Amino acid sequence: IEAEVQRRKQLIHQSAERKAIIASRYKRKHPKVYVLQDSFLAPEFLEIVSYCTSPDAHLDGLLRYTESFSDKRIYRLPVFTEEFCRAFVEELENFEQSDMPKGRPNSMNNYGVLLNEIGMDENFITPLREKYLRPITALLYPDLGGACLDSHKAFVVKYALHEDLDLSSHYDNAEVTLNVSLGKDFTEGGLYFGDFRQDPSPVPSYIEVEHVGTQGLLHRGGQIHGALPIASGERWNLIVWMRASAIRNRLCPMCNQKPELVEAEGFGDGFTESAEDDVPETVDLCSLW
């Protein structure tokens, strides 16, 4: 266990080293995809955001724009255009085929890209979260800090034959998760959702949700879920774990206890928001174990 703790403590420094190398040596294929533009977003998505930022916006009105699944607070909505998804996947493939150093997206996925390491955090994911997603999550998940999601971890996962085929049941280190299907051509490989992690059930009730290209699923990070095996082709998905320090600073989502914090760099797993540069971010001690 101690060896694993030390390994995880080094992850932040190793990631910073990879990011520096990539910034200095990687030749981008589609440089424009690194800066978020309205033209990348589906017109229907922009319409949803416009509604959510209007003075009279309310939950019932928003639900008319989305597809809901059972009572698990899972919602599907259009996010990107097909043109953007094609260019984005081409950029990801270009990076994957390069000799750049690469980190694993998380402890469960072996194939994919950490978007902060390739330089997509500041000008793409952060404005996506702040300007476009937060007005939506404020209405859908007010109890989970949907109006004050102030940090994130964003990555792309890849599923293919002879690589990662599926993903077993888990919940995310996030208050709210966005999962967008980017392509490519694939069969099977849907998502399944069970109970919320804090709602014990002797007989879990699972539902299956199909991926739809260019569209995203919003769900609670604590919702038990997994990915079924793909049968053919490749599937690329953008995952954004969105976090609210106002929520997790009171209760660690991993152990359900008041967190014990240690200094960290960057977003520090979202446990604090700091406006002053001289105040260090922190990470939950629980996540190091």
C-alpha positions as CSV (number, residue, x, y, z in Angstrom):
1,I,0.0,0.0,0.0
2,E,2.8,2.4,0.9
3,A,4.4,1.8,-2.5
4,E,1.1,2.6,-4.2
5,V,0.8,5.8,-2.1
6,Q,4.3,6.9,-3.2
7,R,3.5,6.1,-6.9
8,R,0.4,8.2,-6.8
9,K,2.2,11.1,-5.2
10,Q,4.5,11.2,-8.1
11,L,1.8,11.3,-10.7
12,I,1.4,15.1,-10.6
13,H,5.1,15.7,-11.2
14,Q,5.3,13.1,-13.9
15,S,2.3,14.7,-15.7
16,A,3.9,18.1,-15.5
17,E,7.1,16.7,-17.1
18,R,5.1,15.1,-19.9
19,K,3.1,18.3,-20.5
20,A,6.3,20.4,-20.8
21,I,7.8,17.9,-23.4
22,I,4.6,17.8,-25.4
23,A,4.3,21.6,-25.4
24,S,7.9,22.0,-26.8
25,R,8.0,19.1,-29.3
26,Y,4.6,18.0,-30.4
27,K,3.4,19.1,-33.9
28,R,-0.4,19.5,-33.9
29,K,-2.4,18.3,-36.9
30,H,-5.4,20.5,-36.2
31,P,-4.3,23.4,-34.0
32,K,-7.7,25.1,-34.2
33,V,-9.4,22.3,-32.1
34,Y,-7.4,23.4,-29.0
35,V,-9.5,26.7,-28.7
36,L,-13.2,26.2,-28.1
37,Q,-15.4,28.0,-30.6
38,D,-19.2,28.2,-30.9
39,S,-18.9,26.6,-34.4
40,F,-17.7,23.3,-32.7
41,L,-20.9,23.1,-30.7
42,A,-24.2,21.7,-32.0
43,P,-26.8,24.4,-32.7
44,E,-29.2,22.5,-30.4
45,F,-26.6,22.6,-27.6
46,L,-26.3,26.3,-28.0
47,E,-30.0,26.6,-27.8
48,I,-30.1,24.7,-24.5
49,V,-27.4,26.9,-23.1
50,S,-29.3,30.0,-24.2
51,Y,-32.4,28.7,-22.4
52,C,-30.5,27.9,-19.2
53,T,-29.0,31.4,-19.0
54,S,-32.4,33.1,-19.5
55,P,-34.1,34.7,-16.5
56,D,-37.0,32.3,-16.5
57,A,-35.1,29.1,-16.9
58,H,-36.3,26.2,-14.8
59,L,-35.8,22.4,-14.6
60,D,-39.0,21.4,-16.3
61,G,-38.3,23.7,-19.2
62,L,-34.8,22.3,-19.6
63,L,-36.0,18.7,-19.6
64,R,-38.0,19.4,-22.7
65,Y,-34.6,19.8,-24.5
66,T,-33.0,16.6,-23.2
67,E,-33.6,12.9,-23.2
68,S,-34.0,11.4,-19.7
69,F,-33.4,7.8,-18.6
70,S,-35.5,6.3,-15.8
71,D,-35.3,8.0,-12.4
72,K,-31.5,7.9,-12.3
73,R,-31.0,11.6,-13.3
74,I,-29.1,10.6,-16.5
75,Y,-29.7,13.0,-19.4
76,R,-28.6,12.9,-23.1
77,L,-28.1,16.1,-25.1
78,P,-26.4,17.1,-28.3
79,V,-22.9,18.6,-27.7
80,F,-20.6,18.8,-30.7
81,T,-20.9,18.9,-34.5
82,E,-19.8,15.9,-36.6
83,E,-17.2,18.1,-38.3
84,F,-15.5,18.9,-35.0
85,C,-15.7,15.3,-33.7
86,R,-13.9,14.1,-36.9
87,A,-11.1,16.7,-36.6
88,F,-10.8,16.1,-32.8
89,V,-10.4,12.3,-33.3
90,E,-7.9,12.9,-36.1
91,E,-5.9,15.1,-33.7
92,L,-6.0,12.5,-31.0
93,E,-4.9,9.7,-33.4
94,N,-2.0,12.0,-34.5
95,F,-0.9,12.4,-30.9
96,E,-1.3,8.7,-30.2
97,Q,0.9,7.8,-33.1
98,S,3.6,10.3,-32.1
99,D,6.6,9.5,-29.9
100,M,5.4,11.9,-27.2
101,P,5.2,10.6,-23.6
102,K,1.7,9.6,-22.7
103,G,-0.1,9.1,-19.3
104,R,-3.0,6.8,-18.6
105,P,-6.4,8.6,-18.5
106,N,-7.1,7.0,-15.1
107,S,-6.5,3.9,-13.1
108,M,-8.9,1.8,-15.2
109,N,-8.4,2.9,-18.8
110,N,-5.1,2.0,-20.5
111,Y,-5.8,3.8,-23.8
112,G,-6.6,7.4,-24.3
113,V,-5.3,11.0,-23.7
114,L,-5.1,13.3,-20.7
115,L,-6.3,16.6,-22.2
116,N,-4.5,18.8,-19.8
117,E,-1.2,17.3,-20.9
118,I,-1.7,18.1,-24.6
119,G,-2.7,21.7,-23.7
120,M,-6.5,21.6,-24.0
121,D,-7.5,22.6,-20.4
122,E,-7.2,26.4,-20.4
123,N,-8.8,27.3,-23.8
124,F,-11.2,24.4,-24.3
125,I,-12.3,22.4,-21.3
126,T,-12.4,25.3,-18.8
127,P,-14.6,27.5,-21.0
128,L,-16.7,24.5,-21.9
129,R,-17.3,23.9,-18.2
130,E,-17.8,27.5,-17.1
131,K,-19.7,29.1,-19.9
132,Y,-21.7,26.2,-21.4
133,L,-22.0,23.3,-19.0
134,R,-22.4,25.0,-15.7
135,P,-25.7,26.8,-16.6
136,I,-27.1,23.3,-17.5
137,T,-25.8,21.5,-14.4
138,A,-27.0,24.3,-12.2
139,L,-30.6,23.3,-13.1
140,L,-30.0,19.5,-13.3
141,Y,-27.9,19.0,-10.2
142,P,-28.3,21.8,-7.7
143,D,-27.8,19.4,-4.8
144,L,-24.4,18.4,-6.1
145,G,-23.0,21.9,-6.6
146,G,-24.1,22.1,-10.2
147,A,-24.0,25.9,-10.1
148,C,-20.5,26.0,-8.7
149,L,-18.5,23.3,-10.5
150,D,-15.1,25.0,-10.2
151,S,-12.6,22.4,-11.5
152,H,-12.4,19.3,-13.6
153,K,-10.4,16.4,-14.9
154,A,-10.8,15.8,-18.7
155,F,-9.6,12.9,-20.8
156,V,-10.4,10.9,-23.8
157,V,-10.7,7.1,-23.6
158,K,-10.4,4.7,-26.5
159,Y,-12.0,1.3,-26.8
160,A,-10.8,-1.1,-29.6
161,L,-10.4,-4.8,-30.3
162,H,-7.2,-6.2,-28.7
163,E,-7.0,-3.1,-26.5
164,D,-9.6,-1.9,-23.8
165,L,-12.9,-3.5,-24.8
166,D,-15.0,-2.6,-21.8
167,L,-15.0,-1.0,-18.3
168,S,-16.2,-2.7,-15.1
169,S,-18.6,-1.1,-12.6
170,H,-17.3,2.0,-10.9
171,Y,-18.2,5.5,-9.9
172,D,-16.3,8.7,-10.7
173,N,-14.3,11.0,-8.5
174,A,-16.6,13.8,-9.6
175,E,-19.9,15.5,-8.7
176,V,-21.1,15.5,-12.3
177,T,-19.7,13.7,-15.3
178,L,-20.1,14.5,-19.0
179,N,-19.5,11.6,-21.4
180,V,-19.5,12.5,-25.1
181,S,-19.3,9.9,-27.9
182,L,-16.8,11.3,-30.5
183,G,-16.8,8.3,-32.9
184,K,-15.5,6.3,-34.7
185,D,-17.5,3.4,-36.2
186,F,-18.2,0.7,-33.7
187,T,-20.9,-1.8,-32.7
188,E,-22.2,-2.6,-29.2
189,G,-20.3,-1.0,-26.3
190,G,-23.1,0.8,-24.6
191,L,-23.1,2.1,-21.1
192,Y,-24.9,0.6,-18.1
193,F,-26.0,2.4,-15.0
194,G,-26.9,1.0,-11.6
195,D,-27.7,2.6,-8.3
196,F,-26.3,5.8,-6.8
197,R,-23.4,4.7,-4.6
198,Q,-25.0,6.0,-1.4
199,D,-28.3,4.2,-2.0
200,P,-27.7,0.6,-1.0
201,S,-29.9,-1.9,-2.8
202,P,-29.9,-5.7,-2.3
203,V,-30.8,-6.2,-6.0
204,P,-29.2,-3.4,-8.1
205,S,-31.3,-2.1,-10.9
206,Y,-29.3,-1.6,-14.1
207,I,-30.3,0.2,-17.3
208,E,-28.4,0.2,-20.6
209,V,-27.9,3.4,-22.5
210,E,-26.7,3.5,-26.1
211,H,-24.0,5.8,-27.3
212,V,-25.0,8.3,-30.0
213,G,-22.3,10.1,-32.0
214,T,-21.7,13.8,-31.1
215,Q,-24.1,13.5,-28.2
216,G,-23.2,13.5,-24.5
217,L,-24.6,11.9,-21.3
218,L,-24.7,13.9,-18.1
219,H,-24.9,11.9,-14.9
220,R,-24.0,12.1,-11.2
221,G,-20.4,11.1,-10.6
222,G,-21.6,8.7,-7.8
223,Q,-23.8,6.8,-10.2
224,I,-22.5,3.2,-10.5
225,H,-21.8,2.6,-14.2
226,G,-19.7,0.8,-16.6
227,A,-19.0,0.2,-20.4
228,L,-20.1,-3.0,-22.1
229,P,-17.7,-4.6,-24.6
230,I,-17.5,-3.3,-28.1
231,A,-18.0,-6.0,-30.8
232,S,-16.1,-4.2,-33.6
233,G,-14.4,-1.0,-34.6
234,E,-13.2,1.8,-32.3
235,R,-15.0,4.0,-29.9
236,W,-13.6,7.4,-28.6
237,N,-15.2,9.2,-25.8
238,L,-14.6,12.6,-24.1
239,I,-15.0,12.3,-20.4
240,V,-15.1,15.4,-18.2
241,W,-15.2,14.9,-14.4
242,M,-16.6,18.1,-13.0
243,R,-16.1,18.9,-9.3
244,A,-17.5,21.4,-6.8
245,S,-15.2,22.3,-3.9
246,A,-18.2,23.6,-2.0
247,I,-19.5,20.0,-1.9
248,R,-16.3,17.9,-1.6
249,N,-14.6,20.1,0.9
250,R,-17.3,19.1,3.4
251,L,-17.4,15.4,2.4
252,C,-15.0,13.3,0.4
253,P,-16.8,11.5,-2.4
254,M,-14.5,8.5,-2.1
255,C,-14.8,7.6,1.6
256,N,-17.8,9.8,2.7
257,Q,-15.7,11.4,5.5
258,K,-14.6,14.9,6.1
259,P,-11.5,15.1,3.9
260,E,-8.0,15.5,5.3
261,L,-6.2,17.7,2.8
262,V,-2.5,17.9,1.7
263,E,-0.9,20.4,-0.7
264,A,-1.1,19.7,-4.4
265,E,-0.6,21.4,-7.8
266,G,-3.3,22.4,-10.3
267,F,-6.9,21.6,-9.4
268,G,-5.8,19.2,-6.7
269,D,-8.8,16.8,-7.4
270,G,-11.1,19.7,-6.9
271,F,-11.1,19.9,-3.1
272,T,-10.4,23.6,-2.9
273,E,-10.8,26.7,-5.1
274,S,-8.1,29.3,-4.6
275,A,-8.2,32.8,-6.2
276,E,-4.8,33.8,-4.9
277,D,-1.7,32.4,-6.7
278,D,0.2,32.1,-3.4
279,V,-2.4,29.8,-1.8
280,P,-1.6,26.2,-2.6
281,E,-4.3,23.9,-4.0
282,T,-5.0,20.7,-2.0
283,V,-5.9,17.1,-2.7
284,D,-7.8,14.8,-0.5
285,L,-5.5,12.5,1.5
286,C,-8.0,9.7,0.8
287,S,-7.3,9.8,-2.9
288,L,-3.6,9.0,-2.2
289,W,-4.6,5.7,-0.7
